Amino acid sequence: MGQSIAAGVATTKTVGDEHHKYGQVRATTYGTLVGTANLRLMRLRETLEDRYGNLKTGAILHKVLATQEQTSFDLGAVPESGAKDEASVTEVV
């Protein structure tokens, strides 16, 4: 990975021997990697900017650090129905 791929350099190479192929190595640029990550995170940066853009960093930190909650989980417990108990999941916003 780099800023650019030099001319004449193969962008894809298959790794393996004459009997087995183990995988492929693909050359990519940093810009392509960042662009792909941005799309995969569903434009998280823009969503966060829309939601918290008007708050200063100190206000965001105060809001996050003011909520101190540690939920304990009994990892050995299984609900009677055998299904996951959705009511036991706690969401902190």
Backbone as a ProteinNet text record, in pm:
[ID]
protein_1_A
[PRIMARY]
MGQSIAAGVATTKTVGDEHHKYGQVRATTYGTLVGTANLRLMRLRETLEDRYGNLKTGAILHKVLATQEQTSFDLGAVPESGAKDEASVTEVV
[TERTIARY]
85	0	90.6	54.1	130	47	113.8	43.8	10.1	95.8	70.3	132.3	91.6	147.1	233	359.3	453.2	410.5	439.1	409.8	488.1	424.2	490.2	482.7	428.1	415.3	280.5	282.4	157.4	71.9	-56.5	-145	-202.7	-192.9	-243.2	-141.7	-116.8	-25.7	-85.6	-87	-135.5	-19.5	-45.9	56.9	31.5	136.9	124.6	238.3	223.2	323.2	255.3	322.5	265.7	145.3	126.5	15.6	-101.2	-72.2	-175.4	-166.6	-281.8	-288.8	-341.4	-265.5	-300.8	-379.6	-370	-441.9	-388.4	-437.5	-393.3	-348.6	-249.5	-203	-235.3	-300.7	-338.2	-274.5	-212.7	-155.5	-267.3	-264.5	-366.4	-304.1	-373.2	-323.5	-394.9	-334.6	-393.7	-529.4	-539.1	-664.3	-777.2	-746.5	-846	-890.1	-795.5	-827.3	-918.1	-886.5	-967.6	-1106.7	-1115	-1244	-1331.5	-1272.2	-1345.8	-1391.3	-1302.8	-1338.8	-1453.3	-1449.8	-1556	-1690.2	-1691.1	-1815.7	-1865.1	-1772.2	-1811.9	-1864.7	-1816.2	-1864.9	-1990.8	-2051	-2176.4	-2168	-2062.1	-2042.9	-2052.6	-1985.8	-1987.9	-1939.1	-1834.6	-1780.4	-1885.7	-1958.5	-2060.3	-2174.8	-2212.2	-2319.8	-2281.7	-2158.3	-2113	-2102.3	-2055.9	-2047.6	-2186.1	-2283.6	-2420.2	-2477.2	-2449.7	-2508.4	-2438.1	-2304.9	-2229	-2146.4	-2164.7	-2084.2	-2097.4	-2212	-2232.2	-2177.4	-2133.1	-2077.6	-1925.5	-1869.8	-1723.8	-1672	-1546.1	-1486.5	-1505.4	-1486.1	-1502.2	-1643	-1742.9	-1882.7	-1911.8	-1856.1	-1876	-1811.3	-1688.1	-1619.9	-1696.9	-1746.9	-1823.9	-1949.1	-2017.5	-2139.8	-2109.8	-2002.1	-1966.6	-1917.1	-1828.9	-1769.9	-1865.2	-1970.8	-2068.2	-2154.2	-2166.8	-2245.7	-2152.2	-2156.7	-2070.5	-2159.2	-2160.9	-2244.3	-2166	-2162.4	-2097.4	-2201.7	-2242.6	-2342.4	-2272.9	-2322	-2262.4	-2343.7	-2275.3	-2338.8	-2309.8	-2413.4	-2395.5	-2384.1	-2261.2	-2238.1	-2279.9	-2299.9	-2339.8	-2490.1	-2564.7	-2710.6	-2770	-2869.4	-2940.6	-3088.6	-3156.4	-3300.3	-3376.1	-3490.3	-3568.8	-3608.1	-3637.6	-3680.6	-3565.7	-3443.1	-3327.2	-3285.8	-3368.6	-3336.3	-3266.4	-3205	-3140.6	-3246.7	-3220.1	-3313.6	-3282.1	-3359.3	-3335.1	-3359.7	-3443.4	-3474.7	-3355.5	-3259.6	-3144.9	-3035.1	-3049.7	-2949.6	-2975.5	-2873.1	-2886.2	-2814.4	-2880.1	-2819.5	-2791.9	-2668.5	-2629.4	-2605	-2674.4	-2659.5	-2598
-115	0	122.6	217.1	340.2	449.7	557.9	670.6	642.8	566.2	532.1	396	339.2	212.2	243.3	204	234.8	167.9	234.2	179.2	49.3	-48.3	-175.3	-274.2	-233	-323.6	-394	-525.5	-601.5	-565.4	-545.4	-508.8	-630.7	-748.5	-871	-982.2	-1058.4	-1172.2	-1288.2	-1405.6	-1526.2	-1589.7	-1625.8	-1684.8	-1834.3	-1912.5	-2056.8	-2125	-2254	-2329.6	-2391.9	-2483.2	-2539.7	-2629.7	-2674.2	-2763.7	-2694.2	-2591.4	-2525.9	-2374.5	-2313.2	-2167.4	-2129.5	-2045.2	-2010.9	-1880.5	-1795.6	-1669.8	-1570.2	-1447.2	-1340.5	-1220.9	-1151	-1025.7	-917.4	-812.2	-702.1	-573.7	-503.2	-372.5	-270.1	-180.8	-76.7	51.2	159.5	287.4	321.4	408.2	451.9	517.5	597.9	665.1	567.1	460.4	357.2	288.2	257.8	192.8	280.7	409	501.9	515.8	524.3	535.2	413.7	295.7	172.3	165.1	200.8	198.8	295.2	412.3	510.6	455.6	390.7	332.3	218.5	136.2	23.1	68	179	229.6	313.2	304.6	373.3	521.7	578	722.1	766.5	690.2	717.4	858	901.6	1033.9	1141.8	1134.5	1235.1	1227.5	1105.8	1088.8	1150	1124.2	1180.4	1332.1	1384.7	1529.7	1592.9	1528.2	1580.6	1580.1	1472.9	1457.9	1543.1	1548.8	1613.7	1733	1774.9	1883.1	2014.7	2039.5	2166.6	2166	2050.3	2040.8	2053	2117.9	2125.7	1995.1	1965.5	1840.3	1821.7	1927.8	1919.1	1879.3	1932.3	1898.7	1752.4	1703.1	1562.5	1471.4	1504.5	1423.6	1424.1	1540.3	1548.4	1461.1	1466.2	1387.1	1237.1	1195.3	1053.4	1006.9	1083.6	1040.9	1056.7	1136	1153.4	1028.9	948	825.6	711.2	669.2	559.4	441.9	344.4	228.2	103.7	11.2	-116.7	-224.4	-288.7	-393.5	-526.8	-607.2	-739.9	-840	-933.7	-1035.8	-1172.7	-1254.3	-1391.9	-1473.8	-1498.2	-1564.4	-1711.5	-1768.2	-1908	-1926	-1818.4	-1829.1	-1844.6	-1933.1	-1954.2	-1932.3	-1847.6	-1827.2	-1959	-1967.2	-2091.8	-2138.8	-2044.5	-2082.3	-2133.6	-2110.6	-2151.7	-2046.4	-1943.9	-1835.8	-1725.1	-1635.8	-1521.5	-1430	-1379.6	-1291.3	-1147.8	-1092.5	-957.6	-852.8	-883.2	-787.2	-764.2	-856	-841.1	-753.7	-713.2	-629.7	-485.1	-415.1	-276.1	-189	-86.6	6.5	137.5	184.3	310.5	409.2	521.9	623.9	746
0	0	0	-81	-88.5	-150.8	-183.7	-244.3	-389.9	-455.6	-595.2	-625.2	-738.1	-784	-905.4	-900.3	-1007.5	-1138.4	-1246.6	-1379	-1398.4	-1456	-1483.3	-1368.9	-1255.6	-1141.1	-1150.5	-1134	-1138.4	-1017.4	-1037.9	-927.2	-856.6	-918.1	-857.2	-876.5	-770.2	-779.5	-701.9	-764.3	-698.5	-623	-497.6	-412.3	-403.3	-420.2	-410.6	-483.6	-499.9	-575	-695.8	-762.1	-884.9	-859	-733.9	-702.4	-631.3	-553.4	-472.7	-485.4	-492.6	-487.6	-349.8	-280	-142.9	-131.9	-228.3	-222.1	-322	-311.6	-400.5	-318.5	-370	-311.1	-411.4	-363.3	-452	-404.2	-497.4	-466.3	-467	-371.3	-364.6	-312.4	-331.3	-281.1	-150.7	-74.8	50.6	25.3	-79.3	-112.7	-141.5	-212.4	-241.2	-113.7	-25.6	100.9	186.7	196.3	275.5	214.3	82.6	16.1	39.7	30.4	54.8	199.9	292.4	434.6	462.3	400.9	420.7	371.9	258.8	208	296.8	344.9	429.1	564.3	613.2	741.8	725.2	607.3	577.6	608.4	563	577.3	722.5	809	951.8	983.8	917.2	944	923.3	811.2	782.8	883.3	921	1018.4	1152.2	1195.9	1323.4	1316.1	1203.2	1187.9	1190.9	1126.8	1128.4	1270.2	1343.1	1476.3	1581.1	1574.8	1681.6	1633.9	1509	1454.1	1527.2	1587.8	1656.5	1798.6	1848.9	1983.4	1978.5	2077.8	2088.7	2148.5	2127.1	2173.3	2323.1	2399.6	2544.9	2584.8	2514.6	2544.8	2512.6	2402.8	2366.3	2470.8	2510.5	2612.1	2743.2	2783.9	2907.9	2899.8	2786.1	2768.4	2774.8	2710.1	2706.9	2843.9	2905.8	3031.9	3150.1	3134.9	3243.1	3260.4	3156.9	3164.1	3198	3323.7	3366.7	3404.1	3318.7	3342.9	3305.4	3396.4	3370.3	3392.3	3288.1	3297	3313.5	3406.5	3422.9	3340.7	3284.6	3202.4	3262.1	3272.3	3313.9	3185.8	3142.7	3014.6	3015.7	3133.2	3140.3	3138.6	3159.1	3166.1	3026.7	3014.7	2889	2917.5	2839.3	2859.8	2847.1	2914.8	2916.1	2777.6	2687.6	2553.2	2467.5	2515	2436.4	2335.6	2316.4	2223.4	2300	2227.4	2289.7	2349	2466.9	2535.4	2497.6	2404.4	2355.2	2462.7	2561.3	2666.2	2757.9	2760.5	2848.8	2788.8	2665	2599.2	2636.9	2686.2	2726.6	2625.6	2577.8	2483.7	2554.8	2548.2	2610.1	2498.2	2501.5	2397.6	2458.3
[MASK]
+++++++++++++++++++++++++++++++++++++++++++++++++++++++++++++++++++++++++++++++++++++++++++++

